[in-house]
Amino acid sequence: MKITKAIIPVAGWGTRRLPITKIIEKCMLPIGNRPIVDYIVEDCVRGGITDIYFVINETKHSQLKAYYDEHPAYEKYLAGKGKDTSILKTKPDGVRFHYSVQPVGKYGTAVPIAIAIKDHGINEPVVMCNGDDPFWNVPSGSAVKDLVAVPESADEAAIMGVERPREQMPAFGNLIVQNGLLQEIVEKPALKDVKSTLANINLYVFSPKLLQIIVNYVDNFDVSQNDRGEYEITDPVTDYVRSGNPMRVAAATGDWLESGSLEGWLHANEIVGKDLLK
């Protein structure tokens, strides 16, 4: 099954990285000489994605657009110095970028997905990637490529998990898997209750049926029933699975570079930097 669309939510405020995220969007913080989000875009392109839907903050994210736009003045400056201008070509060939704006109001990981679905009329299987969690050194060249190979039809969804030491699992959603299918996501259990070392990293393939469930959830759910008071993507995913719909599970390979925290971002630069400086 060929999947060509991906949603990348980048509307978060990046509060864990203040004060730098007051002026630099979290997804635009550098790993090496490129912004975090560019590694995710590259992974999507390698995985066969041709349409990428960014969900941006209504008050921020001009930097993301500027990074992928042409810059004639800079090209002219480099050319005048006799330097190669191709380094300024940051948007991949053959890929269309689309933008939706997430207004201040409803919060949670399901909200930008519902916005993109409704804004662009998406009604086919689509990948969802976090805007700050790239992969590196994936043997196949792309985590997205590995994930989209898992569903056997357009009626199936998929989720990717990352193996983590048992003592770290209380910080993650734990994927409970049976015969290659997701049974449950147990959110941040106490260490004594950990039943899986496969962590949820919010890398999904959503089937058309699940897309509609997500939209209905964001439109109609009483958020006071959620412990965090947010529209979490794991809620409609759990409803989808408990209703007997198949969600296949893929285990990630390569290095997952969680870059939303300071520690994760520094680690990502260490891993990528070692390879770049070889």
C-alpha positions in Angstrom: 0.0 0.0 0.0 1.4 3.4 -1.0 1.1 6.3 1.5 2.0 9.7 0.2 0.8 12.1 2.9 2.2 13.1 6.3 1.1 15.5 9.0 3.8 17.2 11.1 2.5 19.2 14.1 4.8 22.0 15.0 2.4 24.4 16.8 3.8 23.7 20.3 5.2 26.5 22.4 8.3 24.6 23.4 8.1 25.6 27.1 10.7 23.0 28.1 13.3 24.9 26.1 12.6 28.4 27.4 14.0 31.0 27.1 15.5 30.2 23.7 12.0 29.2 22.3 10.8 32.7 23.0 12.5 33.7 19.8 13.4 30.4 18.0 10.7 27.8 17.2 11.4 24.5 18.9 11.3 22.6 15.6 13.9 25.0 14.2 16.5 24.5 16.9 19.6 23.1 15.2 21.0 19.6 15.1 24.3 20.2 13.4 23.7 22.8 10.7 20.1 21.9 10.1 16.9 22.4 12.1 15.3 19.5 13.8 12.3 19.4 11.6 14.4 19.1 8.4 15.6 15.6 9.5 11.9 14.6 9.9 11.1 16.0 6.4 14.0 14.1 5.0 12.8 10.9 6.6 9.3 11.4 5.2 10.7 12.0 1.7 12.8 8.9 1.8 9.6 7.0 2.9 7.7 8.0 -0.2 5.8 11.1 1.2 5.0 13.7 -1.4 2.6 15.9 0.5 3.5 17.3 4.0 1.0 19.1 6.1 2.5 21.3 8.8 0.3 22.5 11.6 1.8 25.8 12.8 1.2 28.2 15.7 -0.9 31.2 14.9 1.6 33.5 16.6 4.9 31.8 15.6 6.5 29.6 12.9 7.4 32.1 10.3 10.9 30.7 10.6 9.8 27.2 9.4 8.3 28.8 6.2 11.3 31.0 5.7 13.7 28.1 6.0 12.1 26.3 3.0 11.3 29.4 1.0 13.7 30.7 -1.6 16.0 33.6 -0.6 17.0 35.6 -3.7 19.0 38.2 -1.8 21.1 35.6 -0.1 21.6 33.7 -3.4 22.8 37.0 -5.0 25.2 37.6 -2.1 26.7 34.1 -2.3 26.9 34.2 -6.1 28.7 37.6 -5.9 31.3 35.9 -3.6 31.7 33.1 -6.0 30.2 30.6 -3.6 27.9 27.7 -4.3 24.3 28.8 -3.9 22.8 25.2 -3.9 23.2 25.1 -0.1 20.2 27.5 0.1 18.0 25.0 -1.7 16.4 23.4 1.4 13.0 22.3 0.1 13.1 18.8 -1.4 12.2 18.3 -5.0 8.8 16.7 -5.8 7.3 17.5 -2.4 4.4 19.9 -1.7 4.1 21.7 1.6 0.8 22.7 3.0 0.1 24.7 6.1 -2.7 24.9 8.7 -2.8 27.3 11.6 -3.7 26.0 15.1 -5.4 28.8 17.1 -5.0 29.2 20.8 -7.7 27.3 22.6 -7.9 23.6 22.4 -4.7 21.8 23.3 -3.4 18.2 23.0 -1.8 16.0 20.4 -5.1 15.2 18.7 -5.9 18.8 17.9 -3.5 19.6 15.1 -4.3 16.3 13.4 -8.0 17.1 13.4 -7.2 20.6 12.0 -5.1 19.3 9.2 -7.8 16.6 8.3 -10.5 19.2 8.1 -8.5 22.0 6.4 -7.3 19.8 3.6 -10.0 17.2 3.3 -7.6 14.2 4.0 -9.5 11.0 3.7 -6.8 8.5 2.9 -4.1 6.8 5.1 -1.7 9.4 6.4 1.5 9.4 8.5 1.8 11.5 11.6 5.3 12.5 12.8 6.3 14.6 15.8 8.1 17.8 14.8 11.0 17.3 17.2 11.8 13.6 17.2 13.9 12.6 14.2 15.6 9.3 13.5 19.2 8.8 12.6 21.2 5.8 11.2 18.0 3.9 10.2 19.3 0.8 8.2 16.5 1.2 5.6 17.2 4.9 5.4 13.8 5.9 6.8 11.7 5.2 9.9 8.6 6.4 7.9 9.5 3.9 5.1 9.6 1.1 7.7 6.3 2.1 9.2 4.2 2.5 6.0 5.3 -1.0 5.0 3.4 -2.5 8.0 -0.3 -1.9 7.2 -1.6 -4.6 4.8 -4.5 -2.5 3.5 -5.9 1.0 3.7 -8.3 -0.2 6.5 -5.4 -0.8 8.8 -3.5 1.7 11.0 0.0 1.4 12.4 2.2 2.7 15.2 5.9 2.6 15.7 7.5 1.9 19.1 11.0 2.3 20.5 12.6 -0.2 22.9 13.6 1.5 26.1 15.1 0.1 29.4 12.3 -0.9 31.8 13.3 1.7 34.4 12.6 4.4 31.8 9.1 3.2 30.8 7.2 5.2 33.5 8.1 8.3 31.3 6.4 6.9 28.2 3.2 5.4 27.0 3.8 1.6 27.0 2.6 -0.3 23.9 1.0 -3.6 24.7 1.3 -5.9 21.7 -0.1 -9.3 20.8 0.5 -11.0 17.5 1.9 -7.8 16.0 -1.3 -5.8 16.8 -1.7 -3.1 19.4 -3.9 -4.1 22.3 -3.5 -1.0 24.5 -1.4 2.0 25.3 -0.7 2.2 29.0 0.2 5.8 29.8 3.2 6.4 32.1 2.6 3.5 34.5 4.4 3.1 37.9 7.5 1.1 37.5 5.9 -1.9 39.3 3.1 -1.9 36.7 5.3 -1.7 33.6 4.3 -4.6 31.2 6.2 -3.5 28.1 9.5 -2.0 27.1 8.1 -0.7 23.8 7.6 3.1 24.1 5.1 5.2 22.1 6.8 8.0 20.2 3.8 9.4 18.4 4.7 8.0 14.9 1.6 6.7 13.4 -0.2 5.7 10.2 -3.9 6.7 10.6 -6.5 4.9 8.5 -9.5 6.8 7.1 -11.7 5.4 9.8 -9.3 6.5 12.5 -9.1 10.0 11.0 -12.8 10.4 11.4 -12.7 9.1 15.0 -10.0 11.8 15.7 -12.1 14.6 14.2 -15.2 13.5 16.2 -13.2 13.3 19.4 -11.7 16.8 19.1 -15.1 18.2 18.1 -17.2 16.5 20.7 -15.2 15.1 23.6 -15.7 16.6 27.1 -12.0 17.3 27.9 -12.8 17.5 31.6 -12.9 13.7 31.5 -9.2 13.6 30.6 -6.8 13.7 33.5 -4.5 16.3 31.8 -7.4 18.4 30.4 -6.1 18.0 26.9 -7.2 16.2 23.7 -4.7 13.4 23.7 -4.2 11.4 20.5 -4.0 8.2 22.6 -7.7 8.6 23.5 -9.1 8.1 20.0 -6.4 5.5 19.2 -7.5 3.5 22.3 -11.2 3.8 21.2 -10.2 2.6 17.7 -8.3 -0.4 19.0 -10.9 -1.4 21.6 -13.5 -1.4 18.9 -11.7 -4.2 17.2 -9.9 -2.2 14.5 -6.4 -3.4 13.6 -3.4 -1.2 14.4 -0.1 -3.0 13.5 3.0 -2.3 15.5 6.5 -1.8 14.1 9.6 -1.7 16.3 12.0 1.2 15.4 15.6 0.7 14.2 18.4 3.2 14.3 18.7 6.1 16.8 15.6 7.8 17.9 16.7 11.4 18.8 14.1 12.8 21.2 15.0 16.5 20.9 12.2 18.2 22.8 14.1 18.3 26.1 17.5 19.9 26.6 19.1 16.6 27.5 17.6 14.9 24.4 18.7 17.8 22.1 22.2 17.8 23.4 22.4 14.0 22.9 21.0 14.4 19.3 23.8 16.9 18.5 26.4 14.5 20.0 25.1 11.5 17.9 24.8 13.5 14.6 27.9 15.5 15.2 30.1 12.4 15.5 28.9 11.2 12.1 29.1 14.6 10.4 32.7 15.2 11.6 34.1 11.7 10.6 
